[in-house]
Amino acid sequence: MEAAIHLRRAGLEVTLVSERRHLFVYPTSIWVVTGEHRIEQDLMDLQDLAEQHRFELVLGKVERVDAERRLATVNGRVMSADILVLALGAGRKRLPGVEHTNTLWGAPSDTVALAARLQALIDKGQGSIAVGFGGNPADPSAIRGGPAFEVMFNILHLLKKRGLRERFELSFFAPRSCRRARRRARSRSTADTRSRSPRLLQIPAELADGGSAGHRCTFREEVS
């Protein structure tokens, strides 16, 4: 979308191909999980954007790409271009057991399913909730853990608001040491710009050395 808008502003004719009718606004979708947003609030209609920025929208699946000749086959139709931009996005690796998890930043349906799963557990009145993120062993810098921290704090706030905090165990996992996770948790809590975040979470002393197997960090509230 960003490329389409900038190329159009440069005076080029632009055609955007997408399998989805909407642009999913990931940063604000964290509020869908805990009920502050409806999923519709985080979906931007691509046709509206196409009309606003004056580019052509083609809904379909890219079936084949000929990079040398700058050709793309979409729904059986061969499209040519002087500039061919491939924005592939990202998806979860299908690791064993991942089918038992829910994804925050996947398709909109994934976020809705996560919200429904959380609500069902809250309706039950007790349980354990694990939130975390993975990484790429080949590139340790390729990590985006902020949304996972934000969702964890939002869930904590929701449980406290409903008087259910003591009935749930909250765990956080990450591809880094618990010591680094603690620093990240403290920095997020200290900012506390929305008042919906808890003041501070800390890792129990037995995990503070960063040596927990699999970097599983169980947070508990600090008594102030």
C-alpha positions in Angstrom: 0.0 0.0 0.0 2.8 2.4 0.9 4.6 1.7 -2.4 1.3 2.2 -4.4 0.6 5.5 -2.8 4.1 6.9 -3.3 4.4 5.7 -6.8 1.1 7.2 -7.6 2.2 10.5 -6.1 5.2 10.3 -8.4 2.8 10.4 -11.4 3.0 6.7 -12.3 0.0 4.6 -13.2 -0.4 2.0 -10.4 -2.3 -1.3 -10.1 -2.5 -2.9 -6.7 -3.2 -6.6 -6.5 -4.5 -8.0 -3.2 -6.2 -11.2 -1.9 -8.0 -9.1 0.7 -10.5 -6.4 0.4 -9.2 -4.6 3.4 -5.9 -3.3 4.8 -5.6 -4.6 8.3 -4.1 -2.0 10.7 -2.0 -4.2 12.9 -0.9 -1.6 15.6 -4.4 -0.8 16.8 -5.6 -4.4 16.6 -4.2 -5.1 20.0 -7.4 -3.5 21.4 -9.6 -6.0 19.6 -8.2 -8.8 21.8 -9.5 -7.3 25.0 -12.7 -5.8 23.5 -11.9 -2.1 23.3 -12.1 -2.2 19.5 -14.4 -4.0 17.0 -12.4 -5.6 14.2 -14.2 -3.3 11.7 -12.4 -0.3 13.3 -9.0 -1.7 12.2 -9.9 -2.6 8.6 -9.5 0.0 5.9 -11.4 -0.6 2.7 -8.9 -1.0 -0.2 -11.4 0.3 -2.8 -11.8 3.5 -0.8 -8.1 3.9 -0.7 -7.8 3.2 -4.4 -10.4 5.9 -5.2 -8.7 8.3 -2.8 -5.2 7.8 -4.3 -6.4 7.1 -7.8 -4.8 3.7 -8.5 -6.4 0.5 -9.8 -7.3 -2.3 -7.4 -7.4 -5.9 -8.6 -8.7 -8.4 -6.1 -7.1 -11.8 -6.7 -4.2 -14.2 -6.1 -0.8 -13.9 -7.7 -0.3 -17.3 -9.2 3.0 -16.8 -11.0 5.7 -14.2 -11.3 8.2 -13.7 -14.2 10.7 -11.3 -12.7 12.9 -11.1 -15.8 10.0 -10.0 -18.0 8.2 -8.2 -15.2 5.0 -10.2 -15.6 2.5 -11.4 -13.0 -0.3 -13.9 -13.5 -3.4 -13.0 -11.4 -6.5 -15.1 -11.6 -5.3 -16.5 -14.9 -4.7 -13.0 -16.3 -1.2 -12.0 -17.3 -0.3 -8.5 -16.2 2.8 -6.6 -17.3 4.5 -3.6 -15.7 7.6 -1.4 -16.0 8.1 -1.7 -12.2 7.0 -4.9 -10.4 6.9 -4.5 -6.6 6.5 -7.8 -4.6 5.2 -7.2 -1.1 5.1 -10.7 0.3 4.3 -9.9 3.9 5.0 -12.6 6.6 3.3 -15.6 8.1 3.9 -18.0 11.0 6.2 -21.0 10.4 4.0 -24.1 10.8 6.0 -25.6 13.7 4.6 -28.7 15.6 2.0 -27.5 18.0 1.4 -24.1 16.5 -2.1 -25.2 15.6 -3.0 -24.9 19.3 -2.0 -21.3 19.5 -3.7 -18.0 18.3 -1.9 -15.3 16.3 -2.3 -11.6 17.0 -0.8 -10.2 13.8 -2.1 -12.6 11.2 -5.3 -12.3 9.3 -8.2 -10.3 10.8 -10.0 -13.6 11.5 -7.0 -14.7 13.6 -7.4 -11.7 15.9 -11.1 -12.2 16.2 -10.5 -15.9 17.1 -8.0 -14.8 19.7 -10.5 -12.4 21.2 -13.2 -15.1 21.3 -10.8 -17.6 22.9 -9.8 -15.1 25.6 -13.4 -14.2 26.3 -14.4 -17.8 26.6 -11.6 -18.3 29.2 -12.7 -15.3 31.2 -16.3 -16.5 31.2 -15.0 -19.7 32.6 -13.6 -17.7 35.5 -10.1 -19.2 35.8 -7.2 -20.5 33.8 -3.7 -19.8 32.5 -2.7 -17.5 29.7 0.6 -17.5 27.9 1.6 -14.7 25.6 4.9 -14.4 23.7 6.7 -14.1 20.4 9.3 -16.0 18.4 12.3 -15.0 16.4 14.6 -16.0 13.6 17.7 -17.9 14.8 19.5 -16.9 11.7 18.9 -13.2 12.5 18.4 -12.4 16.2 17.7 -8.8 15.4 14.5 -9.8 13.4 12.2 -9.5 16.4 9.0 -7.6 16.9 7.9 -8.3 20.5 6.2 -5.0 21.4 2.6 -6.1 20.5 3.0 -9.2 22.7 4.0 -7.1 25.7 1.1 -4.7 25.0 -1.5 -7.5 24.8 -0.1 -9.0 28.0 -0.6 -5.7 29.8 -4.0 -5.2 28.3 -5.1 -8.7 29.4 -3.8 -8.0 32.9 -5.7 -4.8 33.1 -8.9 -6.5 31.9 -8.6 -9.2 34.5 -8.0 -6.7 37.3 -10.9 -4.6 36.2 -13.2 -7.7 36.4 -11.8 -8.8 39.7 -10.4 -12.0 38.2 -6.7 -11.4 38.4 -6.0 -13.9 41.2 -7.7 -16.7 39.3 -5.4 -16.6 36.3 -1.8 -17.4 35.8 -0.1 -15.2 33.2 3.1 -16.3 31.5 5.3 -14.7 28.9 7.8 -16.4 26.6 10.4 -14.9 24.3 13.5 -15.8 22.3 15.7 -13.8 24.7 16.7 -13.9 28.3 14.3 -13.2 31.2 16.6 -10.4 32.2 16.0 -8.6 28.9 12.3 -9.3 29.1 12.2 -7.8 32.5 13.8 -4.6 31.3 11.3 -4.4 28.4 8.4 -4.9 30.8 9.6 -2.2 33.1 10.2 0.3 30.3 6.7 -0.3 29.0 5.1 -0.1 32.4 7.0 3.1 33.4 5.8 5.0 30.4 2.2 4.1 31.2 0.8 6.8 29.0 -2.7 5.2 28.6 -3.4 4.5 32.3 -4.7 1.1 31.3 -1.3 -0.6 31.7 -0.2 -2.0 35.1 2.3 0.0 37.0 5.0 -2.6 37.0 5.5 -6.3 36.5 8.6 -8.1 37.6 10.0 -11.6 37.2 10.3 -13.8 40.3 13.8 -13.9 41.8 14.3 -17.6 40.7 14.0 -16.5 37.1 15.8 -13.2 37.3 19.2 -14.7 36.3 17.8 -15.3 32.7 18.5 -19.0 32.9 14.9 -20.4 32.6 14.6 -23.2 30.1 13.1 -21.9 26.9 13.2 -18.3 28.3 9.8 -18.8 30.0 9.2 -15.7 32.1 6.3 -15.8 34.6 5.3 -12.3 35.6 3.8 -11.3 38.9 2.6 -7.9 40.1 4.9 -5.9 42.2 3.5 -4.8 45.6 4.0 -1.1 45.8 
